[in-house]
Each structure stands twice: as structure tokens, then as C-alpha cells.
Amino acid sequence: MIFKKTGSKLPYFLGTISLFALSSSEVWASPVVLKSDDFVGISFWLISMALVASTAFFFLERDRVKPKWKTSLTVSGLVTLVAAVHYFYMREVWVMTSSTPTVYRYIDWLITVPLLIVEFYLILSAISKVPVGVFWRLILGALVMLVGGYLGEAGYVSAVPAFVVGMLGWAFILYEIFAGEASQISANKAPESVKSAFSLMRWIVTIGWAIYPVGYYFGYLSGVSATESANVLNIIYNFADVVNKIAFGLVIWHVAVSESEPVQH
Ligand SMILES: *C/C=C(C)/C=C/C=C(C)/C=C/C1=C(C)CCCC1(C)C
């Protein structure tokens, strides 16, 4: 038995279930064919597949890490799983109608952003005891950010005020991790790898997340033609998801693995 040494089959089970879920009929049913010059559509396809592969990877790799890191890998896998399913739908909308799949995009974010905040909370908790208020303030900031963005993109509120509200939500999150209670958590006592996870978290929320408002700007505020702005918006959002969901998950995975393997002398 190849599984003999691992003890738990759960990761294999989760991996298999997610792959079945992802290859459900909806995925294959579309009669519309991706065109060779539809580069935005191609990016939706590529990222869908990368998200499926990442999901399997994060779930399977749970086996390699110490118990305290397992939840982090589970959460990374859930982020890419939820995003993969939404990418299938977004891809469909884009390939069939060449229009921006705003609703699916925001439903995805509404689930994955709080999951990423859970991930941040887990990183902080690996360093010291973190008051739960930190978690709820980050969630609150994210909600304001996403509701603002959605109202603007879906056309309920004009693009500029909605953008301002979204930016305020994000600014609140940045305040919390750079100057608020979350920033007081000292990384001094933590091992090197956890320290780098802590600073990674700050970089992700500052630089990685900044890619999204840039996409919004080109989509709604820059004044280019409707076709062009839809192309640019979706390319930028798709790229941002690769950075913030897959690459971020891989860095967490790297920290978890190096923290778990016995030190070689
Ligand atoms: C996996 C998805 C993630 C990490 C999505 C993050 C989304 C944002 C950081 C969105 C930010 C926005 C603003 C800061 C201003 C208003 C427009 C938004 C919603 C695009």
C-alpha cells in the first residue's frame, strides 16, 4: 500500500473530491469554442487549470507538514478551490458574451477574501496570541471594500464614489496591519520562516491587493473604449488572482514545509 506510511487518507480524499467537483458537467457542456485570438479568454482557461492543480497540490501536501501548519494548507486549498469553480463560470460568461463576469467575480471575492484573512490570522497566531477583534476588523474592512467595488462595477452607484468607498475599506485594513492592533504583534521571538511569513502578509495586502484597484481604474475610470476597458480589467484581475491566491499559497506552503522538516546539521 502506497499510503501505508502516511496514516491519514484525508488529503487524498479531499483532493479527489475536489477534482470530481471541478470536472462536473457544467465544465464540459459549453458548445462555444475558445477563439485563438481571445487572449482574455485564454487567461481565464490557463488560470482555471492552474487553480485546479494548486488545489490538488495544497490538499495533498498537508501530509508533509506538522499539524500546526495543516490548517494553513487546507485554507490555501479552499481559496484555490472556490476560485477554480468561479473561474469556470467566469470563463463561460467571457467566452460566450465577451463581457465582464462581475457577479461571479464578486461572489468569488466575497468568499476567498475572508478565507485569506483567516490565513493571515493563522500566520499571526503562529507568532503570538492574537485578539479576535483583529480578525473581525479585517473582515469589516474587506466587506466595505468589496461592497463599494461591487456597487460601482454593477452600476448601482457611479464609479468614482464607489471606488472611494472601496479604497477606504482597504485603507482601514492597511491601517490595522501597519499601525493598529495587528501591527503590535511582535515577530521578534518567531523563527525566521514565520517572520518572513509575517512580512509576506503585509506585502501581499499592500502590493498584491493593490493590483485590483488598478484593474478597476482601467475598467471604469480611465475613459478608454468599452471593449478595451473590459479586456484590461479582466486581464489585470486575473493576474492579481494568480499572485494573491496561487503564489501566496505557494509561499505559505514553502514556510510550512521548511518549518516542518527536521533541521539538517
Ligand atoms: C482572491 C481575491 C482577492 C484577494 C481580491 C481582492 C480584492 C481587492 C483588494 C479589491 C480592491 C478594490 C479596491 C481597493 C477599491 C474598489 C475596487 C476594488 C473592490 C477592486
The ligand as a Gaussian input file, in Angstrom:
#p B3LYP/6-31G(d) Opt

LIG

0 1
 C       -8.686000      36.384000      -4.217000
 C       -9.219000      37.690000      -4.342000
 C       -8.733000      38.822000      -3.743000
 C       -7.534000      38.788000      -2.848000
 C       -9.405000      40.047000      -4.025000
 C       -9.051000      41.236000      -3.556000
 C       -9.755000      42.400000      -3.961000
 C       -9.411000      43.684000      -3.668000
 C       -8.220000      44.003000      -2.822000
 C      -10.221000      44.746000      -4.218000
 C       -9.997000      46.060000      -4.037000
 C      -10.779000      47.216000      -4.543000
 C      -10.464000      48.467000      -4.022000
 C       -9.338000      48.646000      -3.058000
 C      -11.205000      49.697000      -4.406000
 C      -12.532000      49.432000      -5.033000
 C      -12.433000      48.405000      -6.081000
 C      -11.906000      47.060000      -5.576000
 C      -13.063000      46.299000      -4.962000
 C      -11.405000      46.348000      -6.826000

